[in-house]
Amino acid sequence: MYVCLCRGITDQDIKDAIANGAESYREVRDLLDLGTCCGRCTPEARSIISEEVALIASRLAIAA
């Protein structure tokens, strides 16, 4: 699903950025140029980022 129509960024692009080490909205924004045009994608992007970071943290907790 497209999250940022201005830049053509999908939810998978955001998830990939998190999987490759980005840990915050700011890091994802800098990597993908996300939310730098109209900004309407910011709330959805932040939600996806929070969910992905929490998912990774829970996986690490289970593995430990």
mmCIF file of the N, C-alpha and C atoms, coordinates in Angstrom:
data_MODEL
# 
_entry.id   MODEL 
# 
loop_
_atom_site.group_PDB 
_atom_site.id 
_atom_site.type_symbol 
_atom_site.label_atom_id 
_atom_site.label_alt_id 
_atom_site.label_comp_id 
_atom_site.label_asym_id 
_atom_site.label_entity_id 
_atom_site.label_seq_id 
_atom_site.pdbx_PDB_ins_code 
_atom_site.Cartn_x 
_atom_site.Cartn_y 
_atom_site.Cartn_z 
_atom_site.occupancy 
_atom_site.B_iso_or_equiv 
_atom_site.pdbx_formal_charge 
_atom_site.auth_seq_id 
_atom_site.auth_comp_id 
_atom_site.auth_asym_id 
_atom_site.auth_atom_id 
_atom_site.pdbx_PDB_model_num 
ATOM 1   N N  . MET A 1 1  ? 0.848  -1.162  0.000  1.00 0.00 ? 1  MET A N  1 
ATOM 2   C CA . MET A 1 1  ? 0.000  0.000   0.000  1.00 0.00 ? 1  MET A CA 1 
ATOM 3   C C  . MET A 1 1  ? 0.901  1.235   0.000  1.00 0.00 ? 1  MET A C  1 
ATOM 4   N N  . TYR A 1 2  ? 0.502  2.229   -0.773 1.00 0.00 ? 2  TYR A N  1 
ATOM 5   C CA . TYR A 1 2  ? 1.253  3.485   -0.782 1.00 0.00 ? 2  TYR A CA 1 
ATOM 6   C C  . TYR A 1 2  ? 0.946  4.281   0.475  1.00 0.00 ? 2  TYR A C  1 
ATOM 7   N N  . VAL A 1 3  ? 1.987  4.727   1.137  1.00 0.00 ? 3  VAL A N  1 
ATOM 8   C CA . VAL A 1 3  ? 1.855  5.563   2.323  1.00 0.00 ? 3  VAL A CA 1 
ATOM 9   C C  . VAL A 1 3  ? 2.102  7.018   1.922  1.00 0.00 ? 3  VAL A C  1 
ATOM 10  N N  . CYS A 1 4  ? 3.145  7.241   1.155  1.00 0.00 ? 4  CYS A N  1 
ATOM 11  C CA . CYS A 1 4  ? 3.506  8.586   0.699  1.00 0.00 ? 4  CYS A CA 1 
ATOM 12  C C  . CYS A 1 4  ? 3.319  8.652   -0.811 1.00 0.00 ? 4  CYS A C  1 
ATOM 13  N N  . LEU A 1 5  ? 2.242  9.277   -1.218 1.00 0.00 ? 5  LEU A N  1 
ATOM 14  C CA . LEU A 1 5  ? 1.962  9.389   -2.644 1.00 0.00 ? 5  LEU A CA 1 
ATOM 15  C C  . LEU A 1 5  ? 2.922  10.356  -3.326 1.00 0.00 ? 5  LEU A C  1 
ATOM 16  N N  . CYS A 1 6  ? 3.341  11.383  -2.624 1.00 0.00 ? 6  CYS A N  1 
ATOM 17  C CA . CYS A 1 6  ? 4.251  12.380  -3.213 1.00 0.00 ? 6  CYS A CA 1 
ATOM 18  C C  . CYS A 1 6  ? 5.567  11.748  -3.658 1.00 0.00 ? 6  CYS A C  1 
ATOM 19  N N  . ARG A 1 7  ? 6.073  10.825  -2.857 1.00 0.00 ? 7  ARG A N  1 
ATOM 20  C CA . ARG A 1 7  ? 7.370  10.198  -3.130 1.00 0.00 ? 7  ARG A CA 1 
ATOM 21  C C  . ARG A 1 7  ? 7.250  8.745   -3.595 1.00 0.00 ? 7  ARG A C  1 
ATOM 22  N N  . GLY A 1 8  ? 6.037  8.209   -3.643 1.00 0.00 ? 8  GLY A N  1 
ATOM 23  C CA . GLY A 1 8  ? 5.838  6.827   -4.084 1.00 0.00 ? 8  GLY A CA 1 
ATOM 24  C C  . GLY A 1 8  ? 6.399  5.799   -3.113 1.00 0.00 ? 8  GLY A C  1 
ATOM 25  N N  . ILE A 1 9  ? 6.271  6.075   -1.816 1.00 0.00 ? 9  ILE A N  1 
ATOM 26  C CA . ILE A 1 9  ? 6.819  5.187   -0.781 1.00 0.00 ? 9  ILE A CA 1 
ATOM 27  C C  . ILE A 1 9  ? 5.708  4.294   -0.246 1.00 0.00 ? 9  ILE A C  1 
ATOM 28  N N  . THR A 1 10 ? 5.992  3.006   -0.204 1.00 0.00 ? 10 THR A N  1 
ATOM 29  C CA . THR A 1 10 ? 5.007  2.029   0.264  1.00 0.00 ? 10 THR A CA 1 
ATOM 30  C C  . THR A 1 10 ? 5.278  1.626   1.707  1.00 0.00 ? 10 THR A C  1 
ATOM 31  N N  . ASP A 1 11 ? 4.304  0.935   2.284  1.00 0.00 ? 11 ASP A N  1 
ATOM 32  C CA . ASP A 1 11 ? 4.500  0.404   3.627  1.00 0.00 ? 11 ASP A CA 1 
ATOM 33  C C  . ASP A 1 11 ? 5.653  -0.591  3.645  1.00 0.00 ? 11 ASP A C  1 
ATOM 34  N N  . GLN A 1 12 ? 5.833  -1.328  2.564  1.00 0.00 ? 12 GLN A N  1 
ATOM 35  C CA . GLN A 1 12 ? 6.940  -2.283  2.498  1.00 0.00 ? 12 GLN A CA 1 
ATOM 36  C C  . GLN A 1 12 ? 8.286  -1.570  2.470  1.00 0.00 ? 12 GLN A C  1 
ATOM 37  N N  . ASP A 1 13 ? 8.362  -0.429  1.810  1.00 0.00 ? 13 ASP A N  1 
ATOM 38  C CA . ASP A 1 13 ? 9.599  0.361   1.823  1.00 0.00 ? 13 ASP A CA 1 
ATOM 39  C C  . ASP A 1 13 ? 9.955  0.760   3.260  1.00 0.00 ? 13 ASP A C  1 
ATOM 40  N N  . ILE A 1 14 ? 8.947  1.164   4.011  1.00 0.00 ? 14 ILE A N  1 
ATOM 41  C CA . ILE A 1 14 ? 9.162  1.568   5.401  1.00 0.00 ? 14 ILE A CA 1 
ATOM 42  C C  . ILE A 1 14 ? 9.586  0.363   6.236  1.00 0.00 ? 14 ILE A C  1 
ATOM 43  N N  . LYS A 1 15 ? 8.915  -0.761  6.062  1.00 0.00 ? 15 LYS A N  1 
ATOM 44  C CA . LYS A 1 15 ? 9.265  -1.977  6.797  1.00 0.00 ? 15 LYS A CA 1 
ATOM 45  C C  . LYS A 1 15 ? 10.678 -2.437  6.460  1.00 0.00 ? 15 LYS A C  1 
ATOM 46  N N  . ASP A 1 16 ? 11.058 -2.321  5.196  1.00 0.00 ? 16 ASP A N  1 
ATOM 47  C CA . ASP A 1 16 ? 12.417 -2.695  4.788  1.00 0.00 ? 16 ASP A CA 1 
ATOM 48  C C  . ASP A 1 16 ? 13.456 -1.790  5.447  1.00 0.00 ? 16 ASP A C  1 
ATOM 49  N N  . ALA A 1 17 ? 13.160 -0.498  5.533  1.00 0.00 ? 17 ALA A N  1 
ATOM 50  C CA . ALA A 1 17 ? 14.081 0.431   6.185  1.00 0.00 ? 17 ALA A CA 1 
ATOM 51  C C  . ALA A 1 17 ? 14.279 0.060   7.655  1.00 0.00 ? 17 ALA A C  1 
ATOM 52  N N  . ILE A 1 18 ? 13.193 -0.315  8.327  1.00 0.00 ? 18 ILE A N  1 
ATOM 53  C CA . ILE A 1 18 ? 13.280 -0.743  9.725  1.00 0.00 ? 18 ILE A CA 1 
ATOM 54  C C  . ILE A 1 18 ? 14.082 -2.046  9.829  1.00 0.00 ? 18 ILE A C  1 
ATOM 55  N N  . ALA A 1 19 ? 13.806 -2.983  8.942  1.00 0.00 ? 19 ALA A N  1 
ATOM 56  C CA . ALA A 1 19 ? 14.523 -4.258  8.956  1.00 0.00 ? 19 ALA A CA 1 
ATOM 57  C C  . ALA A 1 19 ? 16.019 -4.068  8.698  1.00 0.00 ? 19 ALA A C  1 
ATOM 58  N N  . ASN A 1 20 ? 16.370 -3.001  7.994  1.00 0.00 ? 20 ASN A N  1 
ATOM 59  C CA . ASN A 1 20 ? 17.770 -2.720  7.682  1.00 0.00 ? 20 ASN A CA 1 
ATOM 60  C C  . ASN A 1 20 ? 18.438 -1.783  8.681  1.00 0.00 ? 20 ASN A C  1 
ATOM 61  N N  . GLY A 1 21 ? 17.776 -1.560  9.827  1.00 0.00 ? 21 GLY A N  1 
ATOM 62  C CA . GLY A 1 21 ? 18.441 -0.858  10.905 1.00 0.00 ? 21 GLY A CA 1 
ATOM 63  C C  . GLY A 1 21 ? 17.884 0.488   11.318 1.00 0.00 ? 21 GLY A C  1 
ATOM 64  N N  . ALA A 1 22 ? 16.978 1.077   10.537 1.00 0.00 ? 22 ALA A N  1 
ATOM 65  C CA . ALA A 1 22 ? 16.383 2.345   10.967 1.00 0.00 ? 22 ALA A CA 1 
ATOM 66  C C  . ALA A 1 22 ? 15.539 2.089   12.214 1.00 0.00 ? 22 ALA A C  1 
ATOM 67  N N  . GLU A 1 23 ? 15.615 2.992   13.192 1.00 0.00 ? 23 GLU A N  1 
ATOM 68  C CA . GLU A 1 23 ? 14.923 2.766   14.458 1.00 0.00 ? 23 GLU A CA 1 
ATOM 69  C C  . GLU A 1 23 ? 13.941 3.859   14.827 1.00 0.00 ? 23 GLU A C  1 
ATOM 70  N N  . SER A 1 24 ? 13.780 4.862   13.968 1.00 0.00 ? 24 SER A N  1 
ATOM 71  C CA . SER A 1 24 ? 12.892 5.969   14.307 1.00 0.00 ? 24 SER A CA 1 
ATOM 72  C C  . SER A 1 24 ? 12.315 6.586   13.038 1.00 0.00 ? 24 SER A C  1 
ATOM 73  N N  . TYR A 1 25 ? 11.280 7.406   13.252 1.00 0.00 ? 25 TYR A N  1 
ATOM 74  C CA . TYR A 1 25 ? 10.697 8.127   12.124 1.00 0.00 ? 25 TYR A CA 1 
ATOM 75  C C  . TYR A 1 25 ? 11.763 8.980   11.437 1.00 0.00 ? 25 TYR A C  1 
ATOM 76  N N  . ARG A 1 26 ? 12.561 9.653   12.219 1.00 0.00 ? 26 ARG A N  1 
ATOM 77  C CA . ARG A 1 26 ? 13.598 10.525  11.660 1.00 0.00 ? 26 ARG A CA 1 
ATOM 78  C C  . ARG A 1 26 ? 14.561 9.749   10.766 1.00 0.00 ? 26 ARG A C  1 
ATOM 79  N N  . GLU A 1 27 ? 14.984 8.573   11.207 1.00 0.00 ? 27 GLU A N  1 
ATOM 80  C CA . GLU A 1 27 ? 15.901 7.763   10.401 1.00 0.00 ? 27 GLU A CA 1 
ATOM 81  C C  . GLU A 1 27 ? 15.234 7.295   9.112  1.00 0.00 ? 27 GLU A C  1 
ATOM 82  N N  . VAL A 1 28 ? 13.986 6.866   9.192  1.00 0.00 ? 28 VAL A N  1 
ATOM 83  C CA . VAL A 1 28 ? 13.262 6.439   7.993  1.00 0.00 ? 28 VAL A CA 1 
ATOM 84  C C  . VAL A 1 28 ? 13.063 7.627   7.058  1.00 0.00 ? 28 VAL A C  1 
ATOM 85  N N  . ARG A 1 29 ? 12.694 8.765   7.620  1.00 0.00 ? 29 ARG A N  1 
ATOM 86  C CA . ARG A 1 29 ? 12.504 9.977   6.817  1.00 0.00 ? 29 ARG A CA 1 
ATOM 87  C C  . ARG A 1 29 ? 13.780 10.320  6.055  1.00 0.00 ? 29 ARG A C  1 
ATOM 88  N N  . ASP A 1 30 ? 14.896 10.267  6.736  1.00 0.00 ? 30 ASP A N  1 
ATOM 89  C CA . ASP A 1 30 ? 16.165 10.600  6.099  1.00 0.00 ? 30 ASP A CA 1 
ATOM 90  C C  . ASP A 1 30 ? 16.549 9.587   5.019  1.00 0.00 ? 30 ASP A C  1 
ATOM 91  N N  . LEU A 1 31 ? 16.278 8.320   5.257  1.00 0.00 ? 31 LEU A N  1 
ATOM 92  C CA . LEU A 1 31 ? 16.606 7.290   4.278  1.00 0.00 ? 31 LEU A CA 1 
ATOM 93  C C  . LEU A 1 31 ? 15.730 7.353   3.029  1.00 0.00 ? 31 LEU A C  1 
ATOM 94  N N  . LEU A 1 32 ? 14.437 7.574   3.228  1.00 0.00 ? 32 LEU A N  1 
ATOM 95  C CA . LEU A 1 32 ? 13.481 7.474   2.128  1.00 0.00 ? 32 LEU A CA 1 
ATOM 96  C C  . LEU A 1 32 ? 12.969 8.811   1.605  1.00 0.00 ? 32 LEU A C  1 
ATOM 97  N N  . ASP A 1 33 ? 13.332 9.902   2.252  1.00 0.00 ? 33 ASP A N  1 
ATOM 98  C CA . ASP A 1 33 ? 12.795 11.226  1.917  1.00 0.00 ? 33 ASP A CA 1 
ATOM 99  C C  . ASP A 1 33 ? 11.286 11.241  2.160  1.00 0.00 ? 33 ASP A C  1 
ATOM 100 N N  . LEU A 1 34 ? 10.887 10.586  3.207  1.00 0.00 ? 34 LEU A N  1 
ATOM 101 C CA . LEU A 1 34 ? 9.479  10.406  3.575  1.00 0.00 ? 34 LEU A CA 1 
ATOM 102 C C  . LEU A 1 34 ? 8.948  11.633  4.301  1.00 0.00 ? 34 LEU A C  1 
ATOM 103 N N  . GLY A 1 35 ? 7.765  12.070  3.937  1.00 0.00 ? 35 GLY A N  1 
ATOM 104 C CA . GLY A 1 35 ? 7.097  13.154  4.650  1.00 0.00 ? 35 GLY A CA 1 
ATOM 105 C C  . GLY A 1 35 ? 7.696  14.524  4.425  1.00 0.00 ? 35 GLY A C  1 
ATOM 106 N N  . THR A 1 36 ? 8.460  14.678  3.372  1.00 0.00 ? 36 THR A N  1 
ATOM 107 C CA . THR A 1 36 ? 9.138  15.949  3.143  1.00 0.00 ? 36 THR A CA 1 
ATOM 108 C C  . THR A 1 36 ? 8.424  16.842  2.126  1.00 0.00 ? 36 THR A C  1 
ATOM 109 N N  . CYS A 1 37 ? 7.309  16.384  1.625  1.00 0.00 ? 37 CYS A N  1 
ATOM 110 C CA . CYS A 1 37 ? 6.576  17.188  0.643  1.00 0.00 ? 37 CYS A CA 1 
ATOM 111 C C  . CYS A 1 37 ? 5.334  17.789  1.300  1.00 0.00 ? 37 CYS A C  1 
ATOM 112 N N  . CYS A 1 38 ? 4.221  17.079  1.293  1.00 0.00 ? 38 CYS A N  1 
ATOM 113 C CA . CYS A 1 38 ? 2.986  17.634  1.877  1.00 0.00 ? 38 CYS A CA 1 
ATOM 114 C C  . CYS A 1 38 ? 2.801  17.250  3.342  1.00 0.00 ? 38 CYS A C  1 
ATOM 115 N N  . GLY A 1 39 ? 3.417  16.134  3.777  1.00 0.00 ? 39 GLY A N  1 
ATOM 116 C CA . GLY A 1 39 ? 3.356  15.718  5.174  1.00 0.00 ? 39 GLY A CA 1 
ATOM 117 C C  . GLY A 1 39 ? 2.136  14.910  5.569  1.00 0.00 ? 39 GLY A C  1 
ATOM 118 N N  . ARG A 1 40 ? 1.218  14.659  4.658  1.00 0.00 ? 40 ARG A N  1 
ATOM 119 C CA . ARG A 1 40 ? 0.015  13.902  5.024  1.00 0.00 ? 40 ARG A CA 1 
ATOM 120 C C  . ARG A 1 40 ? 0.296  12.453  5.383  1.00 0.00 ? 40 ARG A C  1 
ATOM 121 N N  . CYS A 1 41 ? 1.432  11.945  4.973  1.00 0.00 ? 41 CYS A N  1 
ATOM 122 C CA . CYS A 1 41 ? 1.773  10.544  5.241  1.00 0.00 ? 41 CYS A CA 1 
ATOM 123 C C  . CYS A 1 41 ? 2.351  10.337  6.637  1.00 0.00 ? 41 CYS A C  1 
ATOM 124 N N  . THR A 1 42 ? 2.725  11.396  7.293  1.00 0.00 ? 42 THR A N  1 
ATOM 125 C CA . THR A 1 42 ? 3.439  11.290  8.575  1.00 0.00 ? 42 THR A CA 1 
ATOM 126 C C  . THR A 1 42 ? 2.714  10.443  9.618  1.00 0.00 ? 42 THR A C  1 
ATOM 127 N N  . PRO A 1 43 ? 1.428  10.674  9.895  1.00 0.00 ? 43 PRO A N  1 
ATOM 128 C CA . PRO A 1 43 ? 0.770  9.836   10.921 1.00 0.00 ? 43 PRO A CA 1 
ATOM 129 C C  . PRO A 1 43 ? 0.777  8.347   10.583 1.00 0.00 ? 43 PRO A C  1 
ATOM 130 N N  . GLU A 1 44 ? 0.481  8.000   9.345  1.00 0.00 ? 44 GLU A N  1 
ATOM 131 C CA . GLU A 1 44 ? 0.468  6.586   8.942  1.00 0.00 ? 44 GLU A CA 1 
ATOM 132 C C  . GLU A 1 44 ? 1.875  6.003   8.998  1.00 0.00 ? 44 GLU A C  1 
ATOM 133 N N  . ALA A 1 45 ? 2.848  6.758   8.539  1.00 0.00 ? 45 ALA A N  1 
ATOM 134 C CA . ALA A 1 45 ? 4.235  6.289   8.564  1.00 0.00 ? 45 ALA A CA 1 
ATOM 135 C C  . ALA A 1 45 ? 4.694  6.051   9.999  1.00 0.00 ? 45 ALA A C  1 
ATOM 136 N N  . ARG A 1 46 ? 4.388  6.974   10.886 1.00 0.00 ? 46 ARG A N  1 
ATOM 137 C CA . ARG A 1 46 ? 4.767  6.810   12.293 1.00 0.00 ? 46 ARG A CA 1 
ATOM 138 C C  . ARG A 1 46 ? 4.122  5.551   12.888 1.00 0.00 ? 46 ARG A C  1 
ATOM 139 N N  . SER A 1 47 ? 2.884  5.295   12.532 1.00 0.00 ? 47 SER A N  1 
ATOM 140 C CA . SER A 1 47 ? 2.185  4.111   13.025 1.00 0.00 ? 47 SER A CA 1 
ATOM 141 C C  . SER A 1 47 ? 2.873  2.831   12.542 1.00 0.00 ? 47 SER A C  1 
ATOM 142 N N  . ILE A 1 48 ? 3.197  2.784   11.276 1.00 0.00 ? 48 ILE A N  1 
ATOM 143 C CA . ILE A 1 48 ? 3.869  1.604   10.710 1.00 0.00 ? 48 ILE A CA 1 
ATOM 144 C C  . ILE A 1 48 ? 5.224  1.407   11.375 1.00 0.00 ? 48 ILE A C  1 
ATOM 145 N N  . ILE A 1 49 ? 5.961  2.488   11.547 1.00 0.00 ? 49 ILE A N  1 
ATOM 146 C CA . ILE A 1 49 ? 7.282  2.410   12.170 1.00 0.00 ? 49 ILE A CA 1 
ATOM 147 C C  . ILE A 1 49 ? 7.165  1.893   13.605 1.00 0.00 ? 49 ILE A C  1 
ATOM 148 N N  . SER A 1 50 ? 6.232  2.414   14.361 1.00 0.00 ? 50 SER A N  1 
ATOM 149 C CA . SER A 1 50 ? 6.035  1.961   15.746 1.00 0.00 ? 50 SER A CA 1 
ATOM 150 C C  . SER A 1 50 ? 5.700  0.482   15.798 1.00 0.00 ? 50 SER A C  1 
ATOM 151 N N  . GLU A 1 51 ? 4.813  0.041   14.927 1.00 0.00 ? 51 GLU A N  1 
ATOM 152 C CA . GLU A 1 51 ? 4.429  -1.369  14.899 1.00 0.00 ? 51 GLU A CA 1 
ATOM 153 C C  . GLU A 1 51 ? 5.617  -2.260  14.551 1.00 0.00 ? 51 GLU A C  1 
ATOM 154 N N  . GLU A 1 52 ? 6.407  -1.856  13.575 1.00 0.00 ? 52 GLU A N  1 
ATOM 155 C CA . GLU A 1 52 ? 7.551  -2.668  13.154 1.00 0.00 ? 52 GLU A CA 1 
ATOM 156 C C  . GLU A 1 52 ? 8.623  -2.722  14.236 1.00 0.00 ? 52 GLU A C  1 
ATOM 157 N N  . VAL A 1 53 ? 8.914  -1.605  14.861 1.00 0.00 ? 53 VAL A N  1 
ATOM 158 C CA . VAL A 1 53 ? 9.911  -1.581  15.934 1.00 0.00 ? 53 VAL A CA 1 
ATOM 159 C C  . VAL A 1 53 ? 9.445  -2.451  17.103 1.00 0.00 ? 53 VAL A C  1 
ATOM 160 N N  . ALA A 1 54 ? 8.168  -2.370  17.452 1.00 0.00 ? 54 ALA A N  1 
ATOM 161 C CA . ALA A 1 54 ? 7.621  -3.199  18.532 1.00 0.00 ? 54 ALA A CA 1 
ATOM 162 C C  . ALA A 1 54 ? 7.681  -4.680  18.169 1.00 0.00 ? 54 ALA A C  1 
ATOM 163 N N  . LEU A 1 55 ? 7.396  -5.001  16.924 1.00 0.00 ? 55 LEU A N  1 
ATOM 164 C CA . LEU A 1 55 ? 7.443  -6.393  16.469 1.00 0.00 ? 55 LEU A CA 1 
ATOM 165 C C  . LEU A 1 55 ? 8.863  -6.945  16.573 1.00 0.00 ? 55 LEU A C  1 
ATOM 166 N N  . ILE A 1 56 ? 9.818  -6.169  16.145 1.00 0.00 ? 56 ILE A N  1 
ATOM 167 C CA . ILE A 1 56 ? 11.221 -6.605  16.236 1.00 0.00 ? 56 ILE A CA 1 
ATOM 168 C C  . ILE A 1 56 ? 11.630 -6.770  17.702 1.00 0.00 ? 56 ILE A C  1 
ATOM 169 N N  . ALA A 1 57 ? 11.237 -5.830  18.549 1.00 0.00 ? 57 ALA A N  1 
ATOM 170 C CA . ALA A 1 57 ? 11.570 -5.915  19.971 1.00 0.00 ? 57 ALA A CA 1 
ATOM 171 C C  . ALA A 1 57 ? 10.955 -7.158  20.607 1.00 0.00 ? 57 ALA A C  1 
ATOM 172 N N  . SER A 1 58 ? 9.724  -7.482  20.245 1.00 0.00 ? 58 SER A N  1 
ATOM 173 C CA . SER A 1 58 ? 9.089  -8.677  20.819 1.00 0.00 ? 58 SER A CA 1 
ATOM 174 C C  . SER A 1 58 ? 9.769  -9.951  20.328 1.00 0.00 ? 58 SER A C  1 
ATOM 175 N N  . ARG A 1 59 ? 10.204 -9.962  19.097 1.00 0.00 ? 59 ARG A N  1 
ATOM 176 C CA . ARG A 1 59 ? 10.925 -11.131 18.578 1.00 0.00 ? 59 ARG A CA 1 
ATOM 177 C C  . ARG A 1 59 ? 12.241 -11.317 19.303 1.00 0.00 ? 59 ARG A C  1 
ATOM 178 N N  . LEU A 1 60 ? 12.917 -10.207 19.571 1.00 0.00 ? 60 LEU A N  1 
ATOM 179 C CA . LEU A 1 60 ? 14.190 -10.291 20.290 1.00 0.00 ? 60 LEU A CA 1 
ATOM 180 C C  . LEU A 1 60 ? 13.988 -10.763 21.721 1.00 0.00 ? 60 LEU A C  1 
ATOM 181 N N  . ALA A 1 61 ? 12.896 -10.303 22.348 1.00 0.00 ? 61 ALA A N  1 
ATOM 182 C CA . ALA A 1 61 ? 12.596 -10.705 23.728 1.00 0.00 ? 61 ALA A CA 1 
ATOM 183 C C  . ALA A 1 61 ? 12.291 -12.199 23.796 1.00 0.00 ? 61 ALA A C  1 
ATOM 184 N N  . ILE A 1 62 ? 11.568 -12.697 22.806 1.00 0.00 ? 62 ILE A N  1 
ATOM 185 C CA . ILE A 1 62 ? 11.229 -14.126 22.777 1.00 0.00 ? 62 ILE A CA 1 
ATOM 186 C C  . ILE A 1 62 ? 12.474 -14.968 22.572 1.00 0.00 ? 62 ILE A C  1 
ATOM 187 N N  . ALA A 1 63 ? 13.374 -14.491 21.710 1.00 0.00 ? 63 ALA A N  1 
ATOM 188 C CA . ALA A 1 63 ? 14.592 -15.229 21.407 1.00 0.00 ? 63 ALA A CA 1 
ATOM 189 C C  . ALA A 1 63 ? 15.588 -15.246 22.566 1.00 0.00 ? 63 ALA A C  1 
ATOM 190 N N  . ALA A 1 64 ? 15.443 -14.292 23.456 1.00 0.00 ? 64 ALA A N  1 
ATOM 191 C CA . ALA A 1 64 ? 16.423 -14.192 24.561 1.00 0.00 ? 64 ALA A CA 1 
ATOM 192 C C  . ALA A 1 64 ? 16.140 -15.138 25.666 1.00 0.00 ? 64 ALA A C  1 
# 
